[in-house]
């Protein structure tokens, strides 16, 4: 008993428990050897495979994708988490298979998210044990587990957002220095390089914290200056993202992600199963208890707790069918493609509510027996939620191993349907094999003509017809300088739709002659239509990056290198100071 008590009081217990939870989450896959490919798996695997091949071949192409997406030359990474894609690509080069890549990234997302939730609760003023309980719950609900189960990028955003909210808490609590400009700027820049939608959510949730912090700040002018510094640093560090977005959208009409009915993608109640569109009744009961305690103990609850819990309940309301999403859809129809699922807002609601819960459990409660019962209930609830999540992972891992390999086939064209071939491809040290067997015909960010088309003429269906069905009849070779060579043999002089995608800044060279835009036709998704000569034909595609955009790419890259050097220097100075103190103590 004394040993257990000593272990519970150990300084490193929270870190150890969070790491153990991360290991527990990937344990079913370690046992079964399964790679879970969910709704967005093939899409993101294509993005990551492209950067991995660029790194291994040392042939970089920031805009044009020459390896992923059937070597179609699409532009996706430049506008969708570019640095995350390159970091993940480097990891894939090291791991060599999708199986090992998934184990490492899933574990990392769990640990980063869990530690972020713990630090958020600690920053808000919660005690250690309630903070740890909140972290363990957060690791097993909502969108955080969705990276491992479905490869949703909102899961990665969910892992980073608690750190951003912690900066908001500091704005409210520290009146002498409410802003942490460098830390906040780095976090926002990391989100920009990972998931733009999560960046927008982070910006929106920080607004109420910033306003309250400004009202109570000892020096409002200093807070405004620090805010300007944070914004400036963020803009510089993310120059590659907004530079690419401005360049592409100013000359191209890019297809948005598929539209979804907002009102039909709100939270649904279930008893135990927790998916991205459902919430466990157990978790709702926990939040209901939190609301009841807030009301009963309203005079003793801190203002920070009220703010976090109030914002959490407000955001949670927007994720449910009680919010007027039908009206919002009519007023702002673009949200059906940008937000798509109101349930995504739980990436904000859950950390806010769990942080408030940790603060409530940290509040002195009399009699002591009541507090023990409350904590026991929270611990049991945590155990139920952990068990539910791990059971779901285990069940999916077994299904993948013995039944259906790819869980969601929406938007996926299977070239080979053999489950054994797909399993071998997922474990193979040649990750490109999987992308040859399962091809994704997503229309996201395709350059389309201004006339909107749906149904059989939607960008995704046209991509399937014009790219997926035709690319096997052509030979693709990646040349130096990020160029893509396409060869085919024609029996007579005819017009051919070449299975690649062109943009305003794309250049085409056909059989040695550079074509102007008026010398070739384009389909609705801007696949080029060219005249072929009899015999072998060669087309070279290259994305000509504008000079101004190239400058922004270098500005962002050197800024990150500068901050890395600055952080390394500060870390070295702290280490030397720490060593100096230890030497003095020994003497």
C-alpha positions as CSV (number, residue, x, y, z in Angstrom):
1,X,0.0,0.0,0.0
2,X,2.8,2.3,0.9
3,X,4.5,1.5,-2.4
4,X,1.3,2.4,-4.4
5,X,1.0,5.7,-2.5
6,X,4.6,6.6,-3.2
7,X,4.1,5.8,-6.9
8,X,0.9,7.9,-7.0
9,X,2.8,10.8,-5.6
10,X,5.7,10.4,-8.1
11,X,6.5,13.6,-9.9
12,X,6.5,11.9,-13.3
13,X,3.2,10.0,-12.8
14,X,1.1,12.2,-15.2
15,X,3.7,11.9,-18.0
16,X,3.9,8.1,-17.4
17,X,0.1,7.7,-17.4
18,X,-0.3,9.6,-20.6
19,X,2.4,7.6,-22.4
20,X,0.9,4.4,-21.1
21,X,-2.5,5.5,-22.5
22,X,-0.9,6.2,-25.9
23,X,0.7,2.7,-25.8
24,X,-2.6,1.1,-24.8
25,X,-4.3,2.8,-27.8
26,X,-1.9,1.2,-30.3
27,X,-1.7,-2.2,-28.4
28,X,-4.5,-3.8,-30.4
29,X,-2.6,-3.0,-33.7
30,X,0.7,-4.3,-32.2
31,X,-1.0,-7.6,-31.4
32,X,-2.9,-8.0,-34.6
33,X,-0.4,-6.4,-37.0
34,X,-3.3,-4.4,-38.6
35,X,-3.1,-1.1,-40.3
36,X,-6.4,0.8,-40.0
37,X,-7.3,2.8,-43.2
38,X,-10.4,5.0,-42.5
39,X,-12.4,7.6,-44.4
40,X,-9.5,9.9,-45.2
41,X,-6.7,7.3,-45.2
42,X,-6.0,7.0,-49.0
43,X,-6.3,10.7,-49.5
44,X,-3.7,11.6,-46.9
45,X,-1.5,8.6,-47.7
46,X,-1.2,10.0,-51.2
47,X,-0.1,13.4,-49.9
48,X,2.4,11.8,-47.6
49,X,3.7,9.4,-50.1
50,X,4.4,12.2,-52.5
51,X,6.6,14.1,-50.1
52,X,8.3,10.9,-49.0
53,X,9.3,10.2,-52.6
54,X,10.5,13.8,-53.0
55,X,12.7,13.4,-50.0
56,X,14.1,10.0,-50.9
57,X,14.7,11.1,-54.5
58,X,15.9,14.6,-53.6
59,X,13.7,15.9,-56.4
60,X,11.4,18.5,-54.8
61,X,8.2,20.0,-56.2
62,X,6.4,22.2,-53.7
63,X,3.2,22.7,-55.8
64,X,3.0,19.9,-58.4
65,X,2.5,16.4,-57.1
66,X,4.5,14.0,-59.3
67,X,4.3,10.8,-57.2
68,X,1.0,10.8,-55.4
69,X,-2.5,10.9,-56.8
70,X,-1.7,8.7,-59.8
71,X,1.1,11.2,-60.8
72,X,-1.5,13.6,-62.0
73,X,0.4,16.8,-61.1
74,X,-2.3,18.0,-58.8
75,X,-1.7,20.7,-56.2
76,X,-2.9,19.7,-52.7
77,X,0.0,19.9,-50.2
78,X,0.8,23.5,-51.0
79,X,-2.6,24.5,-49.6
80,X,-3.3,21.7,-47.1
81,X,-0.7,21.4,-44.3
82,X,2.5,21.6,-46.4
83,X,5.1,21.3,-43.6
84,X,3.1,18.5,-41.9
85,X,3.1,16.7,-45.2
86,X,6.9,16.9,-45.5
87,X,7.4,16.0,-41.8
88,X,5.1,13.0,-42.3
89,X,6.9,12.1,-45.5
90,X,10.2,12.1,-43.8
91,X,8.7,9.8,-41.1
92,X,7.4,7.5,-43.8
93,X,10.9,7.3,-45.3
94,X,12.2,6.2,-41.9
95,X,9.4,3.8,-41.1
96,X,9.2,2.4,-44.6
97,X,5.7,0.9,-44.3
98,X,2.2,2.3,-43.6
99,X,1.9,0.0,-40.6
100,X,4.9,1.3,-38.7
101,X,4.1,4.9,-39.9
102,X,0.6,4.6,-38.4
103,X,1.8,3.2,-35.1
104,X,4.3,6.1,-34.6
105,X,1.9,8.9,-35.7
106,X,-1.1,7.5,-33.7
107,X,1.0,7.2,-30.6
108,X,2.4,10.8,-31.1
109,X,-1.1,12.3,-31.6
110,X,-2.4,10.6,-28.4
111,X,0.6,11.7,-26.3
112,X,0.8,15.3,-27.7
113,X,-3.0,15.7,-27.2
114,X,-3.0,14.2,-23.7
115,X,-0.1,16.3,-22.5
116,X,-1.7,19.4,-24.0
117,X,-4.9,18.8,-22.1
118,X,-3.0,18.2,-18.9
119,X,-1.0,21.4,-19.3
120,X,-4.2,23.3,-20.1
121,X,-5.8,22.2,-16.9
122,X,-2.6,23.0,-14.9
123,X,-2.4,26.4,-16.5
124,X,-6.0,27.1,-15.5
125,X,-5.2,26.2,-11.9
126,X,-6.4,22.7,-11.6
127,X,-4.7,20.2,-9.3
128,X,-2.6,17.3,-10.6
129,X,-5.0,14.4,-10.2
130,X,-8.1,16.2,-11.8
131,X,-5.8,17.4,-14.6
132,X,-4.7,13.9,-15.3
133,X,-8.3,12.6,-15.3
134,X,-9.2,15.3,-17.8
135,X,-6.3,14.4,-20.0
136,X,-7.1,10.7,-20.0
137,X,-10.7,11.4,-20.9
138,X,-9.7,13.8,-23.7
139,X,-7.4,11.1,-25.2
140,X,-10.4,8.8,-25.6
141,X,-13.3,10.9,-26.9
142,X,-14.1,13.1,-29.8
143,X,-11.8,13.8,-32.7
144,X,-8.4,13.0,-31.1
145,X,-8.8,9.2,-31.7
146,X,-10.0,9.9,-35.2
147,X,-6.5,10.2,-36.6
148,X,-5.7,6.5,-35.7
149,X,-9.1,5.3,-36.7
150,X,-10.0,7.4,-39.8
151,X,-6.9,9.5,-40.6
152,X,-9.0,12.7,-40.1
153,X,-6.7,15.8,-39.9
154,X,-9.1,17.3,-37.3
155,X,-7.6,14.7,-35.0
156,X,-4.2,16.2,-35.4
157,X,-5.7,19.7,-34.9
158,X,-7.4,18.4,-31.8
159,X,-4.0,17.4,-30.3
160,X,-2.7,21.0,-30.7
161,X,-5.7,23.1,-29.8
162,X,-5.4,22.6,-26.0
163,X,-2.0,24.4,-26.1
164,X,-3.6,27.3,-27.9
165,X,-6.5,27.5,-25.4
166,X,-3.9,27.5,-22.6
167,X,-2.5,30.7,-24.1
168,X,-6.0,32.1,-23.9
169,X,-6.2,31.2,-20.2
170,X,-3.0,33.1,-19.6
171,X,-4.5,36.2,-21.2
172,X,-7.3,36.1,-18.6
173,X,-5.3,35.1,-15.5
174,X,-2.1,37.2,-15.9
175,X,-3.0,40.9,-15.9
176,X,0.7,42.0,-15.8
177,X,1.7,40.0,-18.9
178,X,-1.3,38.5,-20.6
179,X,0.3,37.8,-24.0
180,X,2.9,35.1,-24.8
181,X,3.6,36.3,-28.3
182,X,6.3,33.9,-29.4
183,X,4.6,30.8,-27.9
184,X,1.2,31.8,-29.4
185,X,2.7,32.6,-32.8
186,X,4.5,29.3,-33.0
187,X,1.4,27.4,-32.1
188,X,-0.7,29.2,-34.6
189,X,2.0,28.7,-37.3
190,X,2.1,25.0,-36.5
191,X,-1.6,24.8,-36.9
192,X,-1.3,26.7,-40.3
193,X,1.2,24.2,-41.5
194,X,-1.0,21.3,-40.3
195,X,-4.7,22.1,-40.8
196,X,-6.1,25.4,-41.8
197,X,-9.6,24.8,-40.5
198,X,-8.2,24.1,-37.0
199,X,-6.3,27.4,-37.3
200,X,-9.6,29.3,-38.0
201,X,-11.2,27.6,-35.0
202,X,-8.2,28.5,-32.8
203,X,-8.5,32.1,-33.9
204,X,-12.2,32.3,-33.1
205,X,-11.9,30.7,-29.6
206,X,-9.1,33.1,-28.6
207,X,-11.3,36.2,-29.3
208,X,-13.3,36.1,-26.0
209,X,-10.1,35.4,-24.0
210,X,-8.3,38.3,-25.7
211,X,-11.1,40.7,-25.1
212,X,-11.4,39.8,-21.4
213,X,-7.6,40.0,-21.1
214,X,-7.5,43.4,-22.7
215,X,-10.1,44.8,-20.4
216,X,-8.2,43.6,-17.3
217,X,-4.7,44.1,-18.6
218,X,-2.4,46.4,-16.5
219,X,-1.0,47.8,-19.8
220,X,-3.4,47.6,-22.7
221,X,-1.0,49.2,-25.1
222,X,1.6,46.6,-24.3
223,X,-0.9,43.8,-24.8
224,X,-1.8,45.3,-28.2
225,X,1.9,45.5,-29.1
226,X,2.5,41.9,-28.1
227,X,-0.6,40.8,-30.1
228,X,0.8,42.6,-33.2
229,X,4.1,40.8,-32.6
230,X,2.4,37.5,-32.4
231,X,0.4,38.2,-35.6
232,X,3.5,39.3,-37.4
233,X,5.5,36.3,-36.5
234,X,2.6,34.0,-37.5
235,X,2.3,35.7,-40.8
236,X,6.0,35.3,-41.5
237,X,6.1,31.7,-40.4
238,X,3.1,30.8,-42.5
239,X,4.0,32.9,-45.5
240,X,4.2,29.7,-47.6
241,X,0.6,28.8,-46.8
242,X,-1.2,32.1,-47.4
243,X,1.2,32.9,-50.3
244,X,0.2,29.6,-52.1
245,X,-3.5,30.2,-51.3
246,X,-3.4,33.7,-52.8
247,X,-1.5,32.6,-55.8
248,X,-3.7,29.7,-56.7
249,X,-7.1,31.2,-55.9
250,X,-6.3,34.5,-57.7
251,X,-5.9,32.6,-61.1
252,X,-7.7,29.3,-60.6
253,X,-11.2,28.3,-59.5
254,X,-10.5,25.4,-57.1
255,X,-13.0,22.8,-56.2
256,X,-14.0,22.9,-52.5
257,X,-14.3,19.7,-50.5
258,X,-17.7,17.9,-51.0
259,X,-20.6,19.8,-49.5
260,X,-22.5,18.2,-46.6
261,X,-25.8,19.1,-45.0
262,X,-24.8,20.9,-41.8
263,X,-28.0,20.0,-40.0
264,X,-27.5,16.3,-40.7
265,X,-24.0,16.2,-39.3
266,X,-24.6,17.2,-35.7
267,X,-23.9,15.1,-32.6
268,X,-26.0,12.0,-32.0
269,X,-26.3,10.3,-28.6
270,X,-25.1,6.8,-28.0
271,X,-24.6,4.8,-24.9
272,X,-20.9,3.8,-25.2
273,X,-19.7,3.9,-28.8
274,X,-17.9,7.2,-29.4
275,X,-17.4,8.1,-33.1
276,X,-16.8,11.5,-34.8
277,X,-20.6,12.1,-35.1
278,X,-21.7,10.6,-31.8
279,X,-21.2,11.4,-28.2
280,X,-21.4,8.9,-25.3
281,X,-24.2,9.4,-22.8
282,X,-21.6,8.7,-20.2
283,X,-19.7,11.8,-21.2
284,X,-22.9,13.9,-21.4
285,X,-23.8,12.7,-17.9
286,X,-20.3,13.9,-16.7
287,X,-20.8,17.3,-18.3
288,X,-24.3,17.5,-16.9
289,X,-22.9,16.8,-13.4
290,X,-20.4,19.6,-14.1
291,X,-23.2,22.0,-14.9
292,X,-25.1,21.0,-11.8
293,X,-22.0,21.6,-9.6
294,X,-21.5,25.0,-11.2
295,X,-25.0,26.0,-10.4
296,X,-25.0,24.7,-6.8
297,X,-21.6,26.0,-6.0
298,X,-21.9,29.2,-8.1
299,X,-20.5,31.5,-5.4
300,X,-17.3,29.5,-4.9
301,X,-16.6,28.8,-8.6
302,X,-13.7,30.8,-10.0
303,X,-14.2,33.2,-12.9
304,X,-11.8,31.2,-15.1
305,X,-13.9,28.1,-14.5
306,X,-17.1,30.0,-15.4
307,X,-15.5,31.3,-18.6
308,X,-14.1,27.9,-19.7
309,X,-17.2,26.0,-18.9
310,X,-19.5,28.7,-20.3
311,X,-17.6,28.7,-23.6
312,X,-17.5,25.0,-23.6
313,X,-21.3,24.6,-23.2
314,X,-21.9,27.3,-25.8
315,X,-19.7,25.6,-28.4
316,X,-21.2,22.2,-27.5
317,X,-24.6,23.6,-28.2
318,X,-23.5,24.5,-31.8
319,X,-22.5,20.9,-32.4
320,X,-26.1,19.6,-31.7
321,X,-29.3,19.7,-33.6
322,X,-30.6,22.3,-31.2
323,X,-28.6,24.9,-33.1
324,X,-30.3,26.4,-36.1
325,X,-28.0,24.9,-38.8
326,X,-30.8,24.9,-41.4
327,X,-30.9,28.7,-41.2
328,X,-27.1,29.0,-41.1
329,X,-26.8,26.8,-44.2
330,X,-29.2,29.1,-46.1
331,X,-27.4,32.3,-45.0
332,X,-23.8,31.0,-45.4
333,X,-24.0,28.1,-47.9
334,X,-20.1,27.9,-48.3
335,X,-20.0,26.5,-44.7
336,X,-21.3,23.2,-46.1
337,X,-18.0,22.8,-47.9
338,X,-15.6,24.6,-45.5
339,X,-16.9,23.3,-42.1
340,X,-18.9,20.3,-43.5
341,X,-19.6,18.8,-40.1
342,X,-20.7,20.9,-37.1
343,X,-19.5,18.0,-35.0
344,X,-15.9,19.2,-35.7
345,X,-16.5,22.0,-33.2
346,X,-16.1,19.4,-30.4
347,X,-12.4,19.9,-30.8
348,X,-13.0,23.1,-29.0
349,X,-15.9,22.1,-26.7
350,X,-14.3,19.1,-25.1
351,X,-11.0,20.6,-23.9
352,X,-12.9,23.7,-22.6
353,X,-15.4,21.5,-20.7
354,X,-12.8,19.0,-19.4
355,X,-10.6,21.9,-18.2
356,X,-13.6,23.3,-16.4
357,X,-14.3,19.9,-14.9
358,X,-10.7,19.6,-13.7
359,X,-11.1,23.0,-12.0
360,X,-14.4,21.9,-10.4
361,X,-12.8,18.7,-9.0
362,X,-9.9,20.8,-7.7
363,X,-12.4,22.9,-5.7
364,X,-12.5,22.2,-1.9
365,X,-15.7,20.2,-1.2
366,X,-17.2,19.5,2.2
367,X,-17.8,17.0,3.5
368,X,-14.7,15.2,2.4
369,X,-16.6,12.0,1.8
370,X,-18.7,13.7,-0.9
371,X,-15.5,14.8,-2.7
372,X,-14.2,11.2,-2.6
373,X,-17.4,9.9,-4.1
374,X,-17.3,12.6,-6.8
375,X,-13.7,11.7,-7.7
376,X,-14.5,8.0,-7.7
377,X,-17.3,8.7,-10.1
378,X,-15.0,10.6,-12.4
379,X,-12.4,7.8,-12.3
380,X,-15.0,5.2,-13.1
381,X,-16.3,7.3,-16.0
382,X,-12.7,7.7,-17.2
383,X,-12.3,3.9,-17.1
384,X,-15.5,3.4,-19.1
385,X,-14.5,5.9,-21.8
386,X,-11.0,4.4,-22.0
387,X,-12.4,0.9,-22.3
388,X,-14.9,2.0,-25.0
389,X,-12.2,3.6,-27.1
390,X,-9.7,0.7,-26.8
391,X,-12.5,-1.8,-27.5
392,X,-13.3,0.1,-30.7
393,X,-9.7,0.1,-31.8
394,X,-9.4,-3.6,-31.0
395,X,-12.6,-4.5,-32.8
396,X,-11.5,-2.5,-35.9
397,X,-8.0,-4.1,-35.8
398,X,-9.5,-7.6,-35.8
399,X,-11.9,-6.7,-38.6
400,X,-9.0,-5.4,-40.7
401,X,-7.0,-8.6,-40.0
402,X,-9.8,-11.1,-40.8
403,X,-12.5,-9.4,-42.9
404,X,-12.6,-6.0,-44.6
405,X,-9.2,-4.3,-45.0
406,X,-10.4,-0.9,-46.2
407,X,-13.2,0.2,-43.8
408,X,-14.6,3.0,-46.0
409,X,-14.6,2.7,-49.8
410,X,-16.4,6.0,-50.5
411,X,-14.5,7.8,-53.3
412,X,-12.1,4.9,-53.7
413,X,-11.5,2.8,-56.8
414,X,-10.2,-0.6,-56.0
415,X,-7.9,-2.0,-58.7
416,X,-7.3,-5.2,-56.8
417,X,-10.0,-6.4,-54.4
418,X,-8.0,-9.2,-52.8
419,X,-7.9,-8.7,-49.0
420,X,-4.6,-10.5,-48.8
421,X,-3.0,-8.2,-51.4
422,X,-4.2,-5.1,-49.6
423,X,-2.9,-6.3,-46.3
424,X,0.5,-7.1,-47.8
425,X,0.6,-3.7,-49.4
426,X,-0.1,-2.0,-46.0
427,X,2.9,-3.9,-44.4
428,X,5.1,-3.7,-47.5
429,X,8.3,-1.6,-47.4
430,X,7.2,-0.1,-50.7
431,X,4.2,2.0,-49.6
432,X,3.4,3.1,-53.1
433,X,2.0,-0.4,-53.8
434,X,-1.1,0.4,-51.8
435,X,-1.8,3.5,-53.8
436,X,-1.7,1.5,-57.0
437,X,-4.3,-1.0,-55.6
438,X,-6.7,1.6,-54.1
439,X,-7.1,4.9,-56.0
440,X,-8.8,7.9,-54.5
441,X,-11.0,10.1,-56.8
442,X,-11.5,13.0,-54.4
443,X,-12.1,16.3,-56.2
444,X,-10.7,18.5,-53.4
445,X,-8.7,21.5,-54.8
446,X,-9.0,20.5,-58.4
447,X,-8.9,23.5,-60.9
448,X,-12.4,23.6,-62.3
449,X,-14.2,25.9,-64.7
450,X,-16.5,28.4,-63.2
451,X,-19.7,26.5,-64.1
452,X,-20.7,24.3,-61.2
453,X,-21.3,20.7,-62.0
454,X,-22.7,18.0,-59.8
455,X,-23.7,14.3,-59.9
456,X,-21.9,12.4,-62.7
457,X,-20.2,15.6,-63.8
458,X,-18.9,16.5,-60.4
459,X,-15.1,17.1,-60.1
460,X,-14.6,13.8,-58.3
461,X,-16.4,11.8,-60.9
462,X,-14.7,13.6,-63.8
463,X,-11.4,12.9,-62.1
464,X,-12.2,9.2,-62.0
465,X,-13.2,9.2,-65.6
466,X,-10.4,11.3,-67.0
467,X,-7.5,10.4,-64.7
468,X,-8.0,7.1,-62.9
469,X,-9.4,5.2,-65.9
470,X,-6.7,6.5,-68.3
471,X,-3.5,6.8,-66.4
472,X,-2.5,3.1,-66.8
473,X,-2.2,3.6,-70.6
474,X,0.6,6.2,-70.2
475,X,4.1,6.0,-69.0
476,X,5.1,8.6,-66.3
477,X,8.7,9.6,-65.5
478,X,9.7,12.2,-62.9
479,X,12.4,14.5,-64.3
480,X,14.8,16.9,-62.4
481,X,13.5,20.2,-61.4
482,X,10.0,18.9,-60.4
483,X,9.0,18.2,-64.0
484,X,6.7,15.3,-65.0
485,X,7.1,13.5,-68.3
486,X,4.2,11.6,-69.8
487,X,4.6,9.3,-72.8
488,X,2.1,7.5,-74.9
489,X,1.9,5.8,-78.4
490,X,-0.7,6.9,-80.9
491,X,-1.7,4.9,-84.0
492,X,-2.8,8.0,-85.8
493,X,-3.1,11.7,-85.4
494,X,-5.8,12.3,-82.8
495,X,-6.8,14.5,-79.9
496,X,-6.0,12.9,-76.5
497,X,-7.1,13.8,-73.0
498,X,-3.9,13.4,-71.0
499,X,-4.4,12.2,-67.4
500,X,-2.8,15.1,-65.7
501,X,-4.1,18.4,-64.2
502,X,-3.0,21.8,-65.4
503,X,-3.2,25.2,-63.6
504,X,-2.8,28.8,-64.7
505,X,0.9,28.6,-63.9
506,X,1.5,25.2,-65.4
507,X,3.6,24.9,-68.5
508,X,3.3,22.2,-71.2
509,X,5.9,21.0,-73.6
510,X,4.6,18.6,-76.3
511,X,7.2,16.8,-78.4
512,X,9.8,19.4,-77.7
513,X,7.5,22.4,-78.3
514,X,6.3,24.6,-75.5
515,X,2.5,25.2,-75.8
516,X,0.7,28.4,-75.0
517,X,-2.7,28.1,-73.3
518,X,-4.4,28.8,-76.6
519,X,-2.7,25.8,-78.2
520,X,-4.4,23.1,-76.2
521,X,-7.9,22.5,-74.9
522,X,-8.9,21.7,-71.3
523,X,-11.6,19.6,-69.8
524,X,-13.8,20.8,-66.9
525,X,-11.1,19.7,-64.4
526,X,-8.4,21.2,-66.6
527,X,-6.9,18.0,-68.0
528,X,-5.1,19.0,-71.2
529,X,-6.5,18.0,-74.6
530,X,-3.6,17.9,-77.1
531,X,-3.1,16.7,-80.7
532,X,-0.9,13.6,-80.9
533,X,1.3,12.7,-83.8
534,X,1.6,9.1,-85.0
535,X,4.0,7.1,-82.9
536,X,5.5,8.0,-79.5
537,X,4.4,11.3,-78.0
538,X,6.1,13.1,-75.0
539,X,4.4,15.7,-72.8
540,X,6.4,17.5,-70.0
541,X,4.3,19.2,-67.3
542,X,5.9,21.7,-64.9
543,X,4.4,24.1,-62.4
544,X,6.1,27.5,-62.9
545,X,6.1,29.0,-59.4
546,X,5.7,32.8,-59.5
547,X,8.7,34.7,-58.3
548,X,6.8,36.4,-55.5
549,X,5.5,33.2,-54.2
550,X,8.9,31.6,-54.4
551,X,10.2,34.4,-52.2
552,X,7.5,33.8,-49.6
553,X,8.4,30.1,-49.6
554,X,12.0,31.0,-48.7
555,X,10.9,33.6,-46.2
556,X,8.9,30.9,-44.3
557,X,11.6,28.3,-44.5
558,X,14.4,30.6,-43.2
559,X,12.1,32.0,-40.5
560,X,11.5,28.4,-39.2
561,X,15.3,27.8,-39.3
562,X,15.9,31.0,-37.4
563,X,13.4,30.1,-34.7
564,X,14.9,26.7,-34.4
565,X,18.4,28.2,-34.0
566,X,17.0,30.7,-31.4
567,X,15.3,27.9,-29.5
568,X,18.4,25.7,-29.6
569,X,20.5,28.6,-28.3
570,X,18.2,29.3,-25.4
571,X,18.0,25.6,-24.6
572,X,21.8,25.3,-24.5
573,X,22.1,28.4,-22.2
574,X,19.6,26.9,-19.8
575,X,21.4,23.6,-19.8
576,X,24.7,25.3,-19.0
577,X,23.1,27.3,-16.2
578,X,21.6,24.1,-14.8
579,X,24.9,22.3,-14.9
580,X,26.6,25.3,-13.2
581,X,24.0,25.2,-10.4
582,X,24.6,21.4,-9.9
583,X,28.4,21.9,-9.7
584,X,27.9,24.6,-7.0
585,X,25.6,22.4,-5.0
586,X,28.1,19.5,-5.0
587,X,30.9,21.8,-3.8
